[in-house]
Amino acid sequence: MVEMMDKITVIVPVYNGRAHIADCLTSIWKQTYDNLEVLVYDDGSTDDSYAAIQEFLENQKSSNEHIVARFLQQENQGVACTRNRGIEEATGEYIVFVDQDDRLAVDYCETYLKIARNREADIVVGGYTRVTVEGDNRKVVNLTDGEWSKFVVMAPWAHIYRTSFLRENEIRFLSYTLGEDVYFNMLAYSHTRSVVTTGYNGYIWTNNPASVSNSKQNCIRKSVDPLFLLERIYVNLPEKNCIGEDAVEYFFMRYLVWYFFFTVRNSKRRDVAIQYDRAMNWLKERYPAFYKNHYIHIWKRKGELISIATACDMWRFLYRIGLLKPCLCLLAKKD
């Protein structure tokens, strides 16, 4: 075990999380590294999450004297504002984020802290295992060493962050309906070259199809605009960022590839055509030669997932021969 010097603050936002919050918190209390501050925020839940959390904490009062838990209630503000509050109120030298449906391997905090301290890292990012709500494994994502490994997991979980780094650079989540975590990590990555990727896989992500984020993002909606997100990232990245201009350009294209592949099958053809024109105009205005980006070659993206690399290569090929828009519309629903 790592000697207990540095404290880790674990931030857990909860909104109507009654079904899984006890399992989530149990996995935190079972950590092999227990110099922990656990900040649990009930973000205006309308179910009995409050009672479930209170009951859990009452039962854990005498189980581990090193873990300090703070349970706070607030009116509903959304996950971005809740996480931002956690960053402000954390007293630990490091911060990790955990979502209410998810769980941690027992050595999660210890492993991340060891890497962060040994490598003097501002950020450490690792892999995850995706499971169903019934607990069946659906996907295992292990990161390899490479420039693009850190972009594979853009959620704040499966990371550890140095608290002082986040505060000194004013890195916060964007309060929006889409991509608040993408915004956060792009800004974080842009402010430091001290980002370490690890092959360790200790985060267990429960993929809940009924979750608010999945239901908001599974089709094209006027209220969920990816261009708002990308523009906020674009204007707030430092002029001399640590990611690199070519990599930023490729990231924007990569994000749009994900967005359309994620939404197109549940969207109407007319909506796909309109959104495609908006997205490509936005991209071309800022990066006129984006399709020539040197990262659009599988061997140029060390650490990238093959599935994402293949999708991006296919996207560029169809774009250059003028078939991208028709193909996307073909995949969509009839008007």
DAURKA-V441103 format. One record per residue. N is the residue number from 0. RES is the residue in one small letter. PHI is phi in whole degrees, 0 to 359 (NA if undefined). Layout:
# DAURKA-V441103
n & res & phi
N & RES & PHI
N & RES & PHI
This chain:
# DAURKA-V441103
n & res & phi
0 & m & NA
1 & v & 293
2 & e & 298
3 & m & 279
4 & m & 247
5 & d & 285
6 & k & 267
7 & i & 252
8 & t & 265
9 & v & 257
10 & i & 256
11 & v & 234
12 & p & 282
13 & v & 230
14 & y & 221
15 & n & 48
16 & g & 253
17 & r & 308
18 & a & 295
19 & h & 234
20 & i & 295
21 & a & 295
22 & d & 296
23 & c & 300
24 & l & 294
25 & t & 301
26 & s & 295
27 & i & 285
28 & w & 291
29 & k & 270
30 & q & 299
31 & t & 288
32 & y & 254
33 & d & 239
34 & n & 279
35 & l & 239
36 & e & 249
37 & v & 250
38 & l & 257
39 & v & 252
40 & y & 247
41 & d & 273
42 & d & 271
43 & g & 69
44 & s & 300
45 & t & 253
46 & d & 261
47 & d & 260
48 & s & 303
49 & y & 303
50 & a & 296
51 & a & 295
52 & i & 291
53 & q & 301
54 & e & 298
55 & f & 299
56 & l & 295
57 & e & 299
58 & n & 288
59 & q & 260
60 & k & 308
61 & s & 254
62 & s & 278
63 & n & 205
64 & e & 289
65 & h & 278
66 & i & 274
67 & v & 254
68 & a & 251
69 & r & 233
70 & f & 247
71 & l & 233
72 & q & 256
73 & q & 209
74 & e & 294
75 & n & 302
76 & q & 236
77 & g & 97
78 & v & 292
79 & a & 296
80 & c & 297
81 & t & 293
82 & r & 296
83 & n & 298
84 & r & 299
85 & g & 299
86 & i & 298
87 & e & 292
88 & e & 265
89 & a & 296
90 & t & 250
91 & g & 279
92 & e & 287
93 & y & 229
94 & i & 233
95 & v & 233
96 & f & 247
97 & v & 227
98 & d & 274
99 & q & 297
100 & d & 271
101 & d & 255
102 & r & 222
103 & l & 245
104 & a & 296
105 & v & 298
106 & d & 259
107 & y & 302
108 & c & 295
109 & e & 298
110 & t & 294
111 & y & 295
112 & l & 295
113 & k & 303
114 & i & 295
115 & a & 299
116 & r & 285
117 & n & 294
118 & r & 261
119 & e & 50
120 & a & 267
121 & d & 280
122 & i & 218
123 & v & 235
124 & v & 231
125 & g & 228
126 & g & 266
127 & y & 205
128 & t & 243
129 & r & 267
130 & v & 235
131 & t & 280
132 & v & 296
133 & e & 277
134 & g & 98
135 & d & 277
136 & n & 294
137 & r & 246
138 & k & 200
139 & v & 242
140 & v & 244
141 & n & 251
142 & l & 276
143 & t & 251
144 & d & 281
145 & g & 167
146 & e & 303
147 & w & 267
148 & s & 300
149 & k & 292
150 & f & 271
151 & v & 291
152 & v & 247
153 & m & 257
154 & a & 287
155 & p & 285
156 & w & 286
157 & a & 62
158 & h & 227
159 & i & 230
160 & y & 236
161 & r & 286
162 & t & 301
163 & s & 297
164 & f & 297
165 & l & 297
166 & r & 287
167 & e & 296
168 & n & 260
169 & e & 52
170 & i & 271
171 & r & 222
172 & f & 281
173 & l & 276
174 & s & 277
175 & y & 209
176 & t & 281
177 & l & 216
178 & g & 73
179 & e & 299
180 & d & 282
181 & v & 297
182 & y & 302
183 & f & 301
184 & n & 287
185 & m & 297
186 & l & 294
187 & a & 298
188 & y & 297
189 & s & 287
190 & h & 257
191 & t & 208
192 & r & 264
193 & s & 266
194 & v & 247
195 & v & 248
196 & t & 260
197 & t & 227
198 & g & 282
199 & y & 296
200 & n & 232
201 & g & 226
202 & y & 258
203 & i & 250
204 & w & 264
205 & t & 272
206 & n & 276
207 & n & 256
208 & p & 300
209 & a & 271
210 & s & 294
211 & v & 299
212 & s & 295
213 & n & 295
214 & s & 291
215 & k & 282
216 & q & 255
217 & n & 275
218 & c & 206
219 & i & 287
220 & r & 226
221 & k & 295
222 & s & 281
223 & v & 235
224 & d & 252
225 & p & 296
226 & l & 288
227 & f & 298
228 & l & 300
229 & l & 296
230 & e & 292
231 & r & 296
232 & i & 296
233 & y & 303
234 & v & 279
235 & n & 258
236 & l & 292
237 & p & 297
238 & e & 303
239 & k & 251
240 & n & 270
241 & c & 276
242 & i & 274
243 & g & 105
244 & e & 297
245 & d & 297
246 & a & 291
247 & v & 296
248 & e & 302
249 & y & 297
250 & f & 299
251 & f & 298
252 & m & 296
253 & r & 302
254 & y & 295
255 & l & 293
256 & v & 301
257 & w & 300
258 & y & 301
259 & f & 289
260 & f & 294
261 & f & 281
262 & t & 255
263 & v & 298
264 & r & 291
265 & n & 257
266 & s & 244
267 & k & 280
268 & r & 301
269 & r & 297
270 & d & 294
271 & v & 297
272 & a & 298
273 & i & 295
274 & q & 292
275 & y & 299
276 & d & 298
277 & r & 297
278 & a & 295
279 & m & 289
280 & n & 296
281 & w & 298
282 & l & 293
283 & k & 291
284 & e & 296
285 & r & 265
286 & y & 222
287 & p & 302
288 & a & 250
289 & f & 302
290 & y & 289
291 & k & 260
292 & n & 307
293 & h & 289
294 & y & 283
295 & i & 278
296 & h & 212
297 & i & 307
298 & w & 285
299 & k & 272
300 & r & 244
301 & k & 298
302 & g & 98
303 & e & 286
304 & l & 290
305 & i & 301
306 & s & 298
307 & i & 289
308 & a & 300
309 & t & 295
310 & a & 299
311 & c & 292
312 & d & 295
313 & m & 296
314 & w & 303
315 & r & 296
316 & f & 301
317 & l & 294
318 & y & 296
319 & r & 290
320 & i & 260
321 & g & 78
322 & l & 247
323 & l & 295
324 & k & 299
325 & p & 300
326 & c & 294
327 & l & 296
328 & c & 295
329 & l & 296
330 & l & 283
331 & a & 279
332 & k & 287
333 & k & 290
334 & d & 292
